[in-house]
């Protein structure tokens, strides 16, 4: 693999995933050691070479010699094709990029919600525009994944009534939804908060299923209860951080914690 010379990928410094994969490009030698820089570190000269609005939605790959800029999948596929030359006949084709475009946009428009990160107030803010369609896609996907996780958890633990478990989780969600409608002021804030809940639902349901499997196959039921408690505490912490980063009302934390504790007691009762 040859290192791409005079190429600099510019990433969202508030996006952990962007930070990780661009660092991989440098560490593996796909890009030079100075081949990546965050938007927050850009100088005015470099920023003037970019389309500011497009850059917030499609990560730029800048040629520092010619000033040419490739955006989004065009730049990423160039780097990946250089890393894995045998993929070049496929991944550089327009039809392949069209297939990946929905997934790319899904991540791009939702990246700040998925990561729960925030803009630190220094340099260019590369936060994507609010897009209702892609935010709803995140919410629907998160709800679907969470529902599947709840059902799987019920099967693994042989819980008395999976339906009642769904009812308990729905009542929890209803509490959060009501608090959201009351406390968050703008429509965008309300929808974004649902996106955060959807992301937390994916994380929590994955942890619940994992601990349930661990408890079952180690024949150690105590792991189930320990896992549920730890999972809920971890979720409360993540939720509080997202509330802080996005300047939501702290009442959101109260309702989240109350519902979480109530759900722990419910599970302790039906699983004993």
N, C-alpha and C positions, 0 to 999 in steps of 0.2 A: 504494500500500500504506500503510495506516494502522498506526502503531505501537500495539501492545497496551499499554495503560496499566495500571499497578499489578500487573503480572504478573512474577513472578520464577521462573526455572527453576533448579532446584537439581541440580547434577551431581556425578558422582564425580571428584574432583580427581586421583585416581590413574589415571584412564582418559584417555589422550591423545585418543582419538576423541571422547569426551564433551566434552572441553575445546575441541576444534576446532569441532564443529558448534554448540555453544551460543554460541561466540564469533561464528560466522557470523550467528546470529540477531541478535546485538547490532550487529555491523558493518553489516548490511543494513538496520537500522532496524526489524526485526520486533519486537524488544523494546527497552525503554529502555536507556540506558547502564548503569544499575544493575540491569538485568533478569536477571542471572545471578549465581549464587554457588555455590561448592563446598561440599560437606558439611563439609569440614574447617574452613571459615570460619564456619559457622553459630553463632549465639548460642543460648543455652538457650531463649529465648522463641520463636524461630522453630522450633527443633527440636521444641518441645512441640506445635506445630500439625500436625506430621506423624505418620504411622504409621511408626515406625522400621523395622520389618521390611519392609513393603511398599515403602518408599522405597529400600531397597537393591536391589530388583528392578525397580521401575518408577519412572522419573525423575519427580519431582514438579514441577508447575507451580502455584505458590502465588499466590493473589490477596491482595496485602498489605492491601487495604481490608476485604474481607469475611472473609478467612481460609479461603475455599474452596480445596480442593486437587484438582487433576486429576492422575491418575497415568498414567504410561506413554504408550500411544498416544493416549489421550484428550487429554492435554496437547500432545503433539507435533503431532497432526493439527490442533489448534486454531491453533498457531503457523504451520504450513505452509499451512493454508487461508487464513490472513491474508496470507501472503507471496504466494500464488498463488490469488487468489479464484476463478479459473475452474475450479480443482480441487475447490472446496468441495462441489459436488453429489455427488462420489464419495468423497473421502477421509474425510469426516466420517460416513459411513454405517457401521453396525455390521458389515455383511457384509464391507466392505473391511478393517476393523480385524481381523476374525477371520482373514482371509487373511494379514495381516501378522504376526499374533500369534506363530506359530512362529519366524519370522525374528527378531522382537524378543526373544523369550525366549532364542533361541540366542546372540545377541550379549550380552544382559544377563547371563546366567549364566556366560558364558565370557570376558567382557571383560578381566578381570584376567589370565587365562592368555594370551589373544591378544596383549595389549599387553606382557605380561611385567613389569607395573608392581607396585608394592607400597605398602602403607600406611605413611606416614611417622611415625605415632604421635602426630599432632596432630589434635585435634578428633574428630568423629564418623567412625567407620570404616564406610564404605558398601559394603564388600566383599560380594558376593552369597553366599548359602549355597552349599555344595557340592551340586551336583545331578548324580548319576551319569548319568542319561539324557542330559542336555545335554552333559556332558563327553564321553561316548562318541560323541555325534553329531559333536562337534568332531574327535575322534580319527579316526573313520571317514571324515569328509569330507577331513581332512588327508591320510590315507593314500591315498585315492582320487585326490586331486589330484596328490599326489607321484608316484604310479604312472603317471598319465597324462603327467606331465612327463618322467619317466624314459623312457617309451616314445617320446615326441615327440623328446626329445634323441637317442635312438638312431637314429631315422629321419633326423633332420637331419644327423647326423655320419656316417651310414652305417657305424655301428660293426659289427664283425664278428658279434657275437652279442648281441642285445638280452637274450636269456634269461640269459646269463652276467652281464650288467650288473645285472639284477634279483637274481641270486644274490649278487653282491658287495654290493649295497645291503642285501639281507636279512641277510647275515652281519654287516654293520655295525650294523643295527638289533638283531640278536640280542645283540651285545656290549653295547649300551646297555641293552637290556631286562634282561640279567643283572645289570649293575651297579645298575640301578634296584631290582631285587628284593632285592639284597644290602644296599645302602646306605640307601635310604629306608625309614623305619620304619613309618609308618602306611599304611593302604590308600588314604586320600585323597591322601597325598603321591605314592604310586606312580602313581595315575591322573592326577593333575595334571601330573606330569612327562611322561607320555605325551602329554598335551594340549600341553605346550610343544614336544615333539618334532614333533608334527603341524603346529604353527604354523611352526616352523623349516623343516619339509619343504616347506611351501607357498612360503615365501620363497626357499629354495635352488633348488627345481626351477624356479621362475619365472626366477630369475637365470641358471640353466644354459641354459634354452631361449633366453632373450634373447641371451646371449653366443654361443650356437651359431648363431643366426640372423644375428647381426651378423658373425660370422666368415665365414659362408657367402656372404652377399650383398655383402661387401666384398672377398671373395677374400683375406682376411688370416688364415690359420690361427693365427698367433701370438695373435690376439685370443681364440681359443678357450681356449688354455692359460692366458693371462693372466687371463681371466674366471673360469676354474675355480679358479685359485689365490686370486684376490681373493674369490671367492664363499665358498670354504671358510674363509678367514681371517675374513671378516665373520661367518660362521655361528658360528665358534668364539668370537668376541667376544660375539655376542648370547647364546649359550649360557651363557658365563661370567657375564654380567650377570644372567640369569635364575636361575642357581644361587645367586648372591650375594643377590639380592632375596628368594628363597624359602628361604634357609638350608638348601639341600640340601648333601649331602656333596661336598667338592671332588674326590673320586674320580670324580664324574660328569664333571667337566671333562677328567680324564686320559683316560677311555675315549672321550669324544667327540673329543678332539684326535687320539688314536692312530688311531681309525677314519677320521677325516677325512683324515689324512695318507696312510694306506694306500689310501684311495679315490683320492686324487690320483695316487699312483704307478700304480695300476691303470689309470686313465684315460689317463695319459701313455703307458703301454705299448701299450694297444689302439688308441689314436688316432694313434700316430706313423706 
